């Protein structure tokens, strides 16, 4: 709907440009034939140019994918009921009514024309068909038909009239009249189109008067014939009729000296206006991000923390979470627009994360339904820089974008984080272990997958009541080749890591590539998992 309105506005604007150039610069010139094509081209341009759009692509540097995924405003629109009245349908209805009325009027004009010609004697002469009628209407032409009442004029007057109408018929002026009529129907609401239609029909009369006067010996007698025709009734609107109300203007133009050809520059005045129109409205600028993968040493990431907010999260827990974020990460959490249903579930919440000059916002509203769970993700680099974001996820599949990093041995690893419903917060880092306190980080959970470039992976999963650490083989090794260190003691290759209970785990650290070999030498070449228990 909006696209249709924009198209109509653009098309109307182009018609206004052509009409203004004609009215202010060309209307008083005697370039009648050139004016005809200028006005017709204005109509054609007004319907085609708005459809032509030049797309200009501007490439910009993309933000890191992890950050870009965070910096989004999330609104649950599906459950928001719109109470705003849609005026588009009213406007479209009014336009349709006007279109129907003027279309019916056109059909009536065609019917009236057919009634006048039907049953009359038609005399064929060269390319013209002459129809002599009895009705007291002004002479007119319709394509090859020339209709007149011979009993109303003298022989010389009739000769003047026929010469005039032959010009209309020979130059197919009826097409111009029909085109302008169709435009006046489509754009009936636009005053410019009616002035434009009048300018076209008036210029056609200037052409016929000028060409007919060249073939007649007595130009003054021709002008008297113009005056005589004004006493007759008007004829069908879709035809070229001899009578026009602006007789005085026609006579003035008939006696005007030919315009200097140097004035033809005025036709080019429309070009700057069209160029400005294209530059302002027909060039669509699209900003595209260059594909970018965040590449850094695995040691650049110190920790990834995920803090979950669920529909059951209480106000107290939200307050405690704000304190944790401020204390541990120096990030301000502002929670507002909190609403709950009868089950004390969150149905509306607005979350603002303020990290220095960066602000991330999430808005969720479910009316009477509970919100979807979402998480606050904090990525801390080795240099202490933090990136904060808000991540929502589907109820069935919890997925977020990935952060790809390279270690110094060019082993590409992909770190993906998702959220679960566990109350345990586990930080998994490339080279540093981060201890957490499950008493202060409420409603927090994390599950991480570290995947090598050859799709072999080391997977660390946490869930309610049980922690599993599954170490699959890398490019060259299998499970027994991974070095597992528990409380600083290297475990044998047949050590069953599932024997460690989740409630006894304090922290887990995963080392890969050069970070593992720097710390454990050749024994760590296939990766190291450090587990620190509460004992």
Secondary structure, 3 states (H helix, E strand, C coil): CHHHHHHHHHHHHHHHHHHHHHHHHHCCCCCHHHHHHHHHHHHHHHHHHHHCCEEEEEEEECCCHHHHHHCCCCCCHHHCCCCCCCHHHHHHHHHHHHHHHHHHHHHHHHHHHHHHHCCCCEEEECCEEEEECCCCECCEEECCEEEECHHHCCHHHHHHHHHHHHHHHHCCHHHHHHHHHHHHHHCCCCHHHHHHHHHHHHHHHHHHHHHHHHHCCCHHHHHHHHHHHCCCECCCCCCEECCCCCHHHHHHHHCCCCCCHHHHHHHHHHHHHHHHHHHHHCEEEEEEEECCCCCCCHHHEEEEEEEEECCCCCHHHHHHHHHHHHHHHCCEEEEEEEEECCCCCEEEEEEEEEECCEEEEEEEECCCCCCCCEEEEEEEECCCCEEEEEEECCCCCCCCCCEEEECCCCCEEEEEEECCCCCCCCCCCCCCCCCCCCCCCCCCCCEEEEEECCCCEEEEEEECCEEEEEECCCCCCCHHHCEEEECCEECCCCCCHHHCCHHHEEEEEEECHHHHHHHHHHHHCCCEEEEEECC
